[in-house]
Amino acid sequence: MVWNMNQKTYSKTFIDEEKIQDLLKKTGEPDDKEVDKVIEKAMLLKGLDLEDVSVLLNIKKPAQLDRLFDAALNIKNLIYGNRLVLFAPLYVSNYCTNNCLYCGFRRDNVDMYRKCLSVDDIKEETRLILEEGHKRILMLMGEEAGECDFDYFLKTIDAAYSVKDSKGNSIRRINIEIAPLTDEEFKKVSKVKIGTYTVFQETYHQETYKKMHPSGRKSDYSWRLYCMDRALKNGLNDVGIGALFGLYDYRFEVMALIMHAQYLDATFGVGPHTISIPRIEHAQNAPAAENIPFPVSDADFKKLVAVIRCAVPYTGMILSTRESPQMRKEVFNMGVSQISAGSKTSPGGYKDAIINPEAEEQFSLNDTRSPGEVITSVIKQGFTPSFCTGCYRLGRVGADFMELAKPGLIKLHCLPNALTTLKEYLVDYADEATKKAGDDLIEKELNDIPDEKRREKTKEFLKRIEDGERDLYF
């Protein structure tokens, strides 16, 4: 791998397109024996190689899909337990110099109303998010070198952390999703109190990438692909990757995502803390969003979620509000471990109470329920809504996190923290019906904590929370 400082590109990448395409061509529809062999391997929690993945991606028979889905959910529960972590996105700015053909923020969208939130605006957005019960946010902005530049973004992080809501609660962890940074910028970020740094490659297929990103800094495929190398070399611990499904063959993108995860793990000893799985949705004046090049059916979407969970068992899989409530409900059973709730995709969207404001949004949403409605639904489905931030705050990050996540030991922390943070939500924000359902779920889930001492300590924390204490975690 050689970096050319003049051209600002890498002469070689770790994404072996030829290998991926060859595997996709030669792997036909598998028989039951092949499928069962790969699923048995996946249940060992060691991950899968690309040959295994190609087998699962070619499954078509309903009975085989059912076995795949069951395996994915079991793997997720073995690693993380029966919990779903919740967060909300907070958009700082929709100014952008890039021209991505699938995004409402694209430079050539002259109908977009551009906005950069002030520090006071950020504080108000944060307060409104807190009042819904959230404890973690994802901060985003377009790529712009003007007033909403990188240094300003760092100031907005401090502003968000400074806010308290009417209950005295504050944001406990901020993750960020902004454009790839330089070495020096990553060094600055490493000194800021953030959790995971996320960048989607969007598409790993180079020819498609070039078509979809005709101008702007984002048009450099390799600069984006290797941003996680720069992040991990310059002080960051946890990184998140993702692809935008619909730009190219979903099977190629899944295999490339897994190749990326394997590369990071082999090179740095730290695989992706999260993998995001969005599908393209409508966006204003975005031609690729109106005429999706490679539409992904609901059936294929469910399959790719399960395949990624089997192939990268330790990762946090993130599902956004792009998907409908029904689809989200179904995919919860296929290995998803983190979800957004009550999202707004425009700067100032929480204050303005705007849902799908086409003149300001990055993309349209299909799940427009409030966080409370989402949480109630999650509880009724039998999952535990979690607002946990314990790992970040206790230093269980990077390689330390991977040592616990890969063998499933992280569950000893995840489940108790899910219960204590759910209890906080129930006491501070929930209606009576949700409180009753949530308390019943907590009683049930307590029995799944395998360590007796941890179980008893969790019960103590729950009582202390009911008595008024907050922020008790393992």
Backbone torsions as a table, in degrees:
resi	resn	phi	psi	omega
1	MET	NA	116.4	-176.3
2	VAL	-123.1	130.5	179.4
3	TRP	-95.5	126.1	179.3
4	ASN	-100.6	107.7	-173.8
5	MET	-66.7	-25.9	-179.2
6	ASN	-77.7	-46.3	-178.1
7	GLN	-86.3	-14.7	-178.9
8	LYS	56.9	43.7	175.6
9	THR	-138.3	159.2	173.6
10	TYR	-91.5	141.8	-178.9
11	SER	-75.5	-15.8	-176.4
12	LYS	-153.0	145.0	177.0
13	THR	-120.2	164.6	179.2
14	PHE	-84.7	-6.1	176.5
15	ILE	-84.2	107.4	-177.4
16	ASP	-90.4	89.8	-176.5
17	GLU	-62.6	-38.5	-178.4
18	GLU	-62.9	-42.4	179.2
19	LYS	-63.8	-43.3	179.9
20	ILE	-61.8	-48.7	-177.8
21	GLN	-63.8	-38.4	178.7
22	ASP	-62.8	-43.8	179.8
23	LEU	-64.5	-40.6	179.5
24	LEU	-65.4	-33.5	-179.9
25	LYS	-73.9	-40.5	-171.8
26	LYS	-88.1	-17.6	-177.8
27	THR	-89.4	112.3	178.3
28	GLY	-90.5	-171.5	178.6
29	GLU	-65.6	125.3	-173.6
30	PRO	-79.7	157.0	173.6
31	ASP	-90.1	174.6	-175.4
32	ASP	-59.7	-38.3	-177.8
33	LYS	-62.6	-44.4	179.1
34	GLU	-62.4	-45.4	-178.7
35	VAL	-62.4	-46.9	-178.1
36	ASP	-62.8	-37.1	179.3
37	LYS	-62.6	-44.3	-179.5
38	VAL	-68.6	-41.0	179.8
39	ILE	-64.5	-40.8	176.3
40	GLU	-59.6	-40.1	177.2
41	LYS	-65.0	-42.3	-179.2
42	ALA	-61.5	-35.7	-177.5
43	MET	-68.7	-10.1	175.2
44	LEU	-78.3	-7.4	177.4
45	LEU	65.8	24.6	179.4
46	LYS	-102.0	-1.1	-178.2
47	GLY	87.5	179.4	-177.7
48	LEU	-130.7	153.5	173.3
49	ASP	-90.1	174.8	-173.6
50	LEU	-65.4	-32.1	177.8
51	GLU	-63.5	-43.0	176.4
52	ASP	-60.7	-44.2	-177.7
53	VAL	-62.5	-40.7	179.9
54	SER	-62.3	-32.5	176.2
55	VAL	-64.2	-49.4	-177.3
56	LEU	-65.7	-36.0	-178.9
57	LEU	-67.9	-20.2	-178.5
58	ASN	-97.6	6.7	175.4
59	ILE	-65.6	136.9	176.5
60	LYS	-131.7	-27.4	-175.8
61	LYS	-69.7	134.1	-178.6
62	PRO	-55.4	-41.0	-178.4
63	ALA	-65.2	-38.6	177.5
64	GLN	-67.7	-39.8	177.6
65	LEU	-62.4	-40.8	178.8
66	ASP	-60.8	-40.7	179.0
67	ARG	-66.5	-38.0	177.4
68	LEU	-63.4	-46.4	-178.3
69	PHE	-63.9	-42.7	178.4
70	ASP	-61.4	-41.8	179.8
71	ALA	-64.2	-42.2	-178.9
72	ALA	-61.7	-45.3	179.7
73	LEU	-65.8	-41.0	178.5
74	ASN	-62.6	-40.5	179.0
75	ILE	-63.6	-46.0	179.0
76	LYS	-60.5	-42.1	179.9
77	ASN	-68.7	-34.5	177.1
78	LEU	-65.6	-35.6	-178.3
79	ILE	-82.4	-51.8	-169.1
80	TYR	-113.2	-11.9	-174.9
81	GLY	83.5	-172.4	-172.5
82	ASN	-88.9	50.5	-176.1
83	ARG	-126.0	154.7	174.2
84	LEU	-126.1	117.6	179.2
85	VAL	-78.6	135.4	-178.9
86	LEU	-110.7	147.2	175.7
87	PHE	-152.5	170.2	176.3
88	ALA	-130.6	140.1	175.2
89	PRO	-82.0	147.0	174.9
90	LEU	-130.6	111.8	-178.6
91	TYR	-88.0	123.1	-179.6
92	VAL	-83.0	-39.3	-174.3
93	SER	-155.7	150.1	172.0
94	ASN	-114.9	15.0	170.1
95	TYR	-70.8	138.7	179.7
96	CYS	-156.7	139.9	178.7
97	THR	-93.6	-7.5	179.8
98	ASN	-85.5	168.8	-174.2
99	ASN	-132.4	42.8	-176.0
100	CYS	-61.0	130.2	-170.7
101	LEU	-73.0	-5.5	-176.4
102	TYR	-112.5	3.4	-168.3
103	CYS	-119.7	135.2	177.6
104	GLY	-66.7	-23.2	-180.0
105	PHE	-78.3	-4.3	-172.8
106	ARG	-54.9	145.5	-173.9
107	ARG	-54.4	-39.2	-175.2
108	ASP	-80.6	1.7	175.6
109	ASN	-82.5	86.0	-174.9
110	VAL	-73.3	-11.5	178.5
111	ASP	-86.1	-7.4	-179.9
112	MET	-71.9	130.3	173.6
113	TYR	-83.1	113.1	-173.6
114	ARG	-87.7	140.8	-176.6
115	LYS	-149.8	137.5	172.1
116	CYS	-122.2	118.8	-176.2
117	LEU	-69.6	139.7	173.5
118	SER	-75.9	170.8	176.9
119	VAL	-60.4	-40.7	177.6
120	ASP	-63.9	-38.9	176.6
121	ASP	-61.3	-43.4	179.4
122	ILE	-59.4	-43.9	-179.4
123	LYS	-63.2	-40.3	179.8
124	GLU	-68.5	-42.3	176.3
125	GLU	-59.7	-42.9	-179.9
126	THR	-63.5	-43.0	179.5
127	ARG	-60.0	-43.0	-179.1
128	LEU	-66.4	-37.2	176.2
129	ILE	-65.2	-42.9	177.9
130	LEU	-60.8	-39.8	-178.4
131	GLU	-64.0	-16.0	175.4
132	GLU	-89.2	-4.1	177.4
133	GLY	103.5	-4.8	-179.2
134	HIS	-67.3	148.8	175.3
135	LYS	-123.2	-11.1	178.2
136	ARG	-133.9	141.9	178.7
137	ILE	-129.6	158.9	172.4
138	LEU	-112.5	116.9	-179.1
139	MET	-97.5	133.8	-175.6
140	LEU	-135.8	160.3	169.0
141	MET	-162.7	160.6	174.5
142	GLY	-70.8	169.1	-179.5
143	GLU	-89.4	107.9	-173.6
144	GLU	-145.8	130.7	-177.8
145	ALA	-93.8	9.3	-178.5
146	GLY	-88.0	-132.4	-175.0
147	GLU	-68.1	-26.9	176.9
148	CYS	-99.4	62.4	-178.6
149	ASP	-92.3	-173.9	-175.4
150	PHE	-60.1	-45.7	-178.2
151	ASP	-64.2	-36.8	177.4
152	TYR	-66.0	-40.2	179.4
153	PHE	-58.3	-40.5	178.1
154	LEU	-60.9	-36.7	177.7
155	LYS	-65.4	-35.4	-178.2
156	THR	-68.6	-27.8	176.2
157	ILE	-63.1	-48.3	177.4
158	ASP	-60.0	-39.7	-179.3
159	ALA	-62.3	-43.4	-178.8
160	ALA	-64.5	-40.4	179.5
161	TYR	-66.1	-23.4	-174.1
162	SER	-79.0	-9.1	-170.5
163	VAL	-87.5	142.0	169.7
164	LYS	-123.4	145.2	178.0
165	ASP	-93.6	-170.5	-175.2
166	SER	-66.8	-18.2	178.0
167	LYS	-93.7	-2.0	-177.9
168	GLY	84.6	9.9	-179.1
169	ASN	-88.4	152.6	179.0
170	SER	-134.3	166.5	176.5
171	ILE	-67.9	133.2	-176.6
172	ARG	-101.1	-21.2	176.0
173	ARG	-156.7	135.5	176.9
174	ILE	-114.6	124.1	167.8
175	ASN	-98.2	157.2	-177.4
176	ILE	-129.9	146.6	175.1
177	GLU	-134.4	94.1	-179.8
178	ILE	-133.7	171.2	-175.0
179	ALA	-58.7	155.1	177.3
180	PRO	-53.1	140.8	-174.6
181	LEU	-110.5	165.3	173.9
182	THR	-80.8	171.1	176.8
183	ASP	-56.1	-46.0	-177.6
184	GLU	-65.7	-39.3	178.4
185	GLU	-66.2	-39.1	177.1
186	PHE	-63.4	-36.8	177.3
187	LYS	-61.9	-37.5	176.6
188	LYS	-66.4	-44.0	-179.0
189	VAL	-63.2	-35.2	-177.7
190	SER	-63.5	-17.9	179.8
191	LYS	-95.4	-0.1	-179.9
192	VAL	-100.9	148.8	-176.5
193	LYS	-79.0	83.4	175.9
194	ILE	-124.0	166.4	175.3
195	GLY	-95.9	-98.1	-175.9
196	THR	-97.8	137.6	172.4
197	TYR	-99.7	124.5	-174.4
198	THR	-120.1	138.3	169.2
199	VAL	-141.8	128.6	172.6
200	PHE	-85.9	137.4	170.5
201	GLN	-72.7	-17.1	-176.8
202	GLU	73.4	-68.7	170.6
203	THR	-136.2	137.9	179.2
204	TYR	-89.2	-5.8	-179.2
205	HIS	-84.6	114.5	-167.8
206	GLN	-61.8	-41.6	-179.3
207	GLU	-64.2	-43.5	177.6
208	THR	-65.4	-41.4	179.0
209	TYR	-56.0	-44.3	-179.1
210	LYS	-62.3	-40.0	179.9
211	LYS	-67.6	-39.8	-174.1
212	MET	-79.3	-17.1	-177.2
213	HIS	-128.7	72.9	-172.3
214	PRO	-70.7	-20.9	-178.7
215	SER	-156.3	166.3	-176.6
216	GLY	94.1	168.3	-178.1
217	ARG	-61.3	-28.3	-179.0
218	LYS	-67.4	-13.2	179.7
219	SER	-67.9	-13.2	179.1
220	ASP	-86.1	102.4	-177.1
221	TYR	-57.1	-48.8	-173.3
222	SER	-71.3	-35.8	177.5
223	TRP	-57.9	-39.2	179.1
224	ARG	-75.5	-43.0	-176.0
225	LEU	-60.7	-37.5	-175.0
226	TYR	-96.7	13.3	-179.1
227	CYS	-66.3	-30.3	179.4
228	MET	-70.1	-30.1	172.8
229	ASP	-60.2	-47.0	-179.2
230	ARG	-64.4	-39.2	-179.7
231	ALA	-62.1	-48.7	-175.5
232	LEU	-73.8	-25.0	177.3
233	LYS	-79.1	-16.9	-172.8
234	ASN	-119.0	31.4	167.1
235	GLY	107.0	-9.5	177.7
236	LEU	-81.9	152.0	-177.5
237	ASN	-105.8	-42.4	-173.9
238	ASP	-120.2	131.5	179.8
239	VAL	-128.8	152.7	178.4
240	GLY	-125.2	140.8	-180.0
241	ILE	-122.2	172.3	178.7
242	GLY	-177.1	166.1	174.5
243	ALA	-130.9	151.0	175.9
244	LEU	-96.0	104.4	-172.7
245	PHE	-76.1	129.5	-177.2
246	GLY	127.5	-16.1	179.3
247	LEU	-79.0	-33.3	179.6
248	TYR	-148.2	177.7	-179.4
249	ASP	-50.1	120.5	-175.5
250	TYR	-60.4	-30.7	-179.3
251	ARG	-66.2	-40.7	176.1
252	PHE	-61.7	-45.9	-176.9
253	GLU	-63.9	-40.2	178.2
254	VAL	-61.5	-46.4	-178.3
255	MET	-66.2	-36.0	178.3
256	ALA	-69.5	-39.6	175.5
257	LEU	-58.0	-43.8	-179.4
258	ILE	-68.8	-37.0	175.6
259	MET	-62.7	-39.2	177.3
260	HIS	-64.2	-45.4	178.9
261	ALA	-60.8	-42.8	-179.9
262	GLN	-65.7	-38.2	178.6
263	TYR	-63.5	-46.9	-179.8
264	LEU	-62.8	-42.7	-179.2
265	ASP	-64.3	-43.4	-178.6
266	ALA	-70.6	-34.1	-174.9
267	THR	-83.9	-39.4	-172.4
268	PHE	-118.5	-5.6	-175.9
269	GLY	72.1	12.6	-178.2
270	VAL	-136.9	108.8	174.2
271	GLY	-78.7	-179.7	-179.8
272	PRO	-66.0	127.5	176.8
273	HIS	-63.3	-34.1	177.4
274	THR	-139.4	153.7	169.3
275	ILE	-129.0	125.9	-179.5
276	SER	-101.5	148.2	-169.1
277	ILE	-132.8	48.6	-177.8
278	PRO	-72.8	149.5	168.1
279	ARG	-104.0	151.3	179.5
280	ILE	-61.2	135.9	173.4
281	GLU	-126.8	167.2	-179.4
282	HIS	-53.9	138.9	173.4
283	ALA	-145.3	145.1	-175.6
284	GLN	-61.1	130.7	175.5
285	ASN	51.3	39.4	179.5
286	ALA	-118.9	97.6	-171.1
287	PRO	-58.2	-36.7	-179.1
288	ALA	-72.7	-20.7	176.8
289	ALA	-82.5	-21.8	178.2
290	GLU	-88.9	-28.7	178.7
291	ASN	-131.3	80.1	-171.7
292	ILE	-63.7	124.5	-175.0
293	PRO	-62.0	-42.4	-177.5
294	PHE	-135.1	76.0	-177.5
295	PRO	-56.6	140.1	179.2
296	VAL	-106.9	117.6	-179.8
297	SER	-67.8	163.1	177.0
298	ASP	-59.7	-40.0	-179.2
299	ALA	-63.5	-44.2	179.4
300	ASP	-69.8	-32.9	178.1
301	PHE	-63.8	-45.5	178.2
302	LYS	-61.0	-39.7	-179.8
303	LYS	-65.5	-44.2	-176.9
304	LEU	-66.5	-33.1	176.6
305	VAL	-62.0	-47.5	-178.7
306	ALA	-65.3	-38.4	-180.0
307	VAL	-64.3	-44.7	179.5
308	ILE	-62.5	-41.6	178.6
309	ARG	-61.2	-41.3	179.5
310	CYS	-67.8	-36.3	-174.9
311	ALA	-81.5	-32.3	-179.4
312	VAL	-129.1	72.5	-168.8
313	PRO	-62.3	-28.3	-173.9
314	TYR	-82.2	-15.1	-171.9
315	THR	-76.2	152.8	170.3
316	GLY	-84.2	121.6	-179.0
317	MET	-97.6	123.9	-172.1
318	ILE	-105.0	127.9	176.9
319	LEU	-115.7	128.0	-175.2
320	SER	-97.5	177.3	177.9
321	THR	-82.5	10.7	168.6
322	ARG	-61.5	-33.8	-177.3
323	GLU	-82.8	153.6	-179.7
324	SER	-71.0	159.4	176.4
325	PRO	-54.1	-40.6	-179.0
326	GLN	-66.6	-44.3	179.1
327	MET	-65.3	-40.0	177.9
328	ARG	-61.2	-43.4	179.1
329	LYS	-58.6	-42.0	-179.1
330	GLU	-69.5	-40.9	-174.7
331	VAL	-75.9	-20.6	172.9
332	PHE	-54.5	-30.3	-178.0
333	ASN	-84.0	7.7	-176.2
334	MET	-123.5	19.7	171.0
335	GLY	111.0	-0.6	176.4
336	VAL	-64.0	141.7	-178.9
337	SER	-127.1	-11.2	177.6
338	GLN	-137.9	141.7	-179.4
339	ILE	-141.1	147.6	169.5
340	SER	-87.9	158.7	-178.9
341	ALA	-150.2	135.3	179.9
342	GLY	67.5	30.0	-171.5
343	SER	-69.3	146.2	166.1
344	LYS	-124.7	135.6	-175.3
345	THR	-110.8	26.9	175.9
346	SER	-131.4	146.8	176.6
347	PRO	-61.6	127.0	-179.1
348	GLY	83.4	8.2	-175.2
349	GLY	-64.5	-29.5	-179.7
350	TYR	-73.2	-43.5	178.9
351	LYS	-65.1	-41.8	-178.0
352	ASP	-80.1	-6.1	-178.3
353	ALA	53.6	39.9	-176.4
354	ILE	-92.8	131.2	170.9
355	ILE	-114.0	123.1	179.9
356	ASN	54.2	56.3	175.0
357	PRO	-81.4	95.2	-169.0
358	GLU	-54.1	-32.7	-177.1
359	ALA	-76.1	-3.1	-177.9
360	GLU	-132.1	-16.2	-168.7
361	GLU	-85.3	157.6	174.3
362	GLN	-79.8	-38.2	178.3
363	PHE	-161.2	166.3	-179.4
364	SER	-82.7	155.7	178.9
365	LEU	-110.7	150.0	175.4
366	ASN	-111.3	-20.5	174.3
367	ASP	-108.6	98.6	-175.8
368	THR	-104.5	17.4	177.8
369	ARG	-67.6	156.3	175.2
370	SER	-71.7	160.3	175.3
371	PRO	-54.8	-40.2	179.5
372	GLY	-60.6	-41.6	178.5
373	GLU	-66.0	-40.2	178.2
374	VAL	-64.0	-45.5	-177.9
375	ILE	-62.8	-43.5	178.1
376	THR	-60.4	-42.1	179.5
377	SER	-64.9	-41.7	179.3
378	VAL	-61.4	-43.8	179.1
379	ILE	-62.3	-45.2	-179.6
380	LYS	-62.2	-30.5	178.9
381	GLN	-77.5	-9.8	176.5
382	GLY	97.9	3.7	175.4
383	PHE	-93.5	157.6	-179.7
384	THR	-99.8	111.7	174.7
385	PRO	-63.9	133.2	-176.4
386	SER	-128.3	138.7	174.4
387	PHE	-117.1	26.2	-172.5
388	CYS	-63.4	139.5	172.7
389	THR	-135.0	18.4	-172.6
390	GLY	-60.2	-42.5	-175.8
391	CYS	-61.6	-46.3	-179.9
392	TYR	-59.2	-42.3	-170.6
393	ARG	-82.0	-19.5	177.2
394	LEU	-101.9	5.7	176.2
395	GLY	81.6	14.6	174.6
396	ARG	-83.7	74.1	-175.2
397	VAL	-130.8	168.3	175.9
398	GLY	56.2	-132.1	-177.4
399	ALA	-62.5	-34.6	179.0
400	ASP	-63.8	-40.8	177.1
401	PHE	-65.0	-44.0	-178.3
402	MET	-61.3	-36.0	179.4
403	GLU	-62.7	-29.7	178.8
404	LEU	-90.3	-36.9	-174.9
405	ALA	-73.4	-41.9	-173.8
406	LYS	-61.2	-42.6	177.5
407	PRO	-87.8	0.3	179.2
408	GLY	89.2	10.5	-179.0
409	LEU	-76.0	-19.3	-179.0
410	ILE	-63.6	-22.5	179.1
411	LYS	-58.0	-30.1	179.8
412	LEU	-63.6	-23.9	176.0
413	HIS	-96.7	-40.4	-173.1
414	CYS	-62.7	-46.8	-175.3
415	LEU	-66.3	-50.1	177.4
416	PRO	-59.1	-41.4	179.9
417	ASN	-67.4	-32.2	175.1
418	ALA	-63.6	-41.8	-178.1
419	LEU	-68.8	-40.9	-179.2
420	THR	-69.3	-39.3	179.8
421	THR	-73.3	-32.6	173.9
422	LEU	-64.5	-41.0	179.0
423	LYS	-60.4	-42.2	176.1
424	GLU	-57.0	-46.3	-179.2
425	TYR	-61.0	-45.1	-177.4
426	LEU	-61.9	-41.2	-178.8
427	VAL	-70.9	-40.6	-170.7
428	ASP	-90.8	-29.7	-167.2
429	TYR	-132.1	-18.7	-169.4
430	ALA	-83.5	153.1	171.2
431	ASP	-77.9	172.2	-172.2
432	GLU	-62.8	-40.0	-179.1
433	ALA	-64.8	-42.1	179.0
434	THR	-67.8	-38.5	176.6
435	LYS	-56.8	-46.2	-178.5
436	LYS	-63.0	-47.9	-179.4
437	ALA	-64.3	-40.2	-179.4
438	GLY	-67.1	-42.3	178.6
439	ASP	-64.7	-38.4	176.6
440	ASP	-63.0	-40.8	179.0
441	LEU	-65.2	-41.9	179.1
442	ILE	-59.4	-45.0	179.2
443	GLU	-59.4	-41.0	179.7
444	LYS	-66.9	-45.5	-174.6
445	GLU	-71.7	-25.8	177.5
446	LEU	-55.5	-35.6	-178.5
447	ASN	-68.1	-17.0	-179.1
448	ASP	-89.0	-4.5	174.8
449	ILE	-75.2	112.4	-169.7
450	PRO	-72.4	-26.4	-177.2
451	ASP	-91.4	122.6	-174.9
452	GLU	-62.6	-42.0	179.6
453	LYS	-63.1	-42.5	178.9
454	ARG	-66.1	-37.9	178.8
455	ARG	-63.3	-44.4	179.9
456	GLU	-67.9	-37.0	177.7
457	LYS	-66.7	-37.0	177.5
458	THR	-63.0	-42.2	177.2
459	LYS	-60.8	-39.8	177.5
460	GLU	-62.8	-45.2	178.7
461	PHE	-60.6	-42.4	-179.2
462	LEU	-61.1	-40.9	178.4
463	LYS	-66.9	-41.3	179.4
464	ARG	-65.1	-35.6	177.0
465	ILE	-66.1	-43.0	178.0
466	GLU	-61.7	-29.3	180.0
467	ASP	-86.0	-0.5	173.1
468	GLY	119.4	-12.2	177.5
469	GLU	-74.5	159.1	179.3
470	ARG	-140.3	163.5	172.7
471	ASP	62.4	50.0	174.5
472	LEU	-103.1	124.1	-174.1
473	TYR	-153.1	164.8	-178.1
474	PHE	-105.5	NA	NA
